[in-house]
C-alpha cells in the first residue's frame, strides 16, 4: 500500500530535550516536505527536499532541522524544543514538478512541549 | 509570493443539500495546480479534488466539483447531496513553481458542519 508514515504519532516532551520525528514514504517520491498546522493559520511549510541531500527552508524553519540521506526518509529534528513548537506536524511527499504533483500526507504527529 | 485566502471560517449545510466553499488565491505563475483537501476529526489530510490551471474544464469527483475562474483567481468547491461524513475542515491549496521548487501554500481552512 502506497503511504507516508510518521512516528511517533503523539509526543509530550519538555523544553530543551532534543527530539526527532521520522517520516518515510514507499512511493519512490523525490519531493518531501514538513508542515506544521496551528489553529487559524492552516498548514505552513517548515522545510522541503527535492531529492537526496537537497533540502531548503520553507516559511517557518526556525528551530527545526532536517536531513535527507535516503530517498524514502525525511526526519524532522527539534534540537531544543520550545513551547511555541507545540503543534500538529505533517510530512508529505510527491513526484517532482511536472510529474505527480499531488502531495500525499502522513497521518500527523501531535507534539506538546511543556 | 503566493497566497491563498479562505474567507469563510465556518459553514453549515443540511444533509442532502448543496454547499459552496470559497477560495481565492494569488500567484504570478501562469502554470500551477489547485487542490481541496479534507481534514476530518482524525486529522488525516485527504485529497478531495485537484485542478490544473491550464485546463479550462472544471474538475469533478462524484459529489464534489469546482468552479475555477482563472482570471478572477477564484477556486470554489461545491459539495452536492451533502452527507454527515462530509463534516470536516476543508483546506484550499495552491501548488506553484517558485523557481527552485514546487511549493504548496494552504488557506486557513473552512470548517463545514452538516446537520440533519
Contacts between the chains, C-beta under 8 A, distances in Angstrom:
chain1	res1	chain2	res2	distance
A	31	B	101	7.5
A	31	B	102	6.9
A	33	B	104	7.2
A	35	B	106	7.9
A	40	B	108	6.1
A	41	B	108	6.3
A	42	B	4	7.9
A	42	B	91	6.2
A	42	B	106	4.1
A	42	B	107	5.7
A	42	B	108	4.4
A	42	B	109	5.5
A	43	B	45	8.0
A	43	B	91	6.9
A	43	B	93	8.0
A	43	B	106	4.4
A	44	B	106	7.5
A	45	B	103	6.8
A	45	B	104	7.0
A	45	B	105	7.8
A	48	B	101	6.1
A	48	B	103	7.6
A	50	B	101	5.5
A	56	B	100	6.9
A	56	B	101	6.6
A	58	B	103	7.7
A	88	B	43	6.4
A	90	B	45	6.3
A	92	B	45	7.7
A	92	B	104	7.6
A	94	B	102	7.8
A	96	B	102	7.8
A	97	B	97	5.9
A	97	B	101	7.4
A	97	B	102	4.3
A	101	B	33	5.3
A	101	B	95	5.7
A	101	B	102	6.5
A	102	B	33	7.9
A	102	B	35	7.2
A	102	B	47	6.1
A	102	B	50	6.0
A	103	B	95	7.6
A	103	B	104	5.7
A	104	B	47	7.7
A	105	B	37	7.9
A	105	B	44	7.2
A	105	B	45	3.8
A	107	B	42	7.9
A	107	B	43	7.4
A	107	B	44	5.8
A	108	B	43	4.8
A	108	B	44	7.1
A	108	B	45	7.7
A	110	B	43	7.8
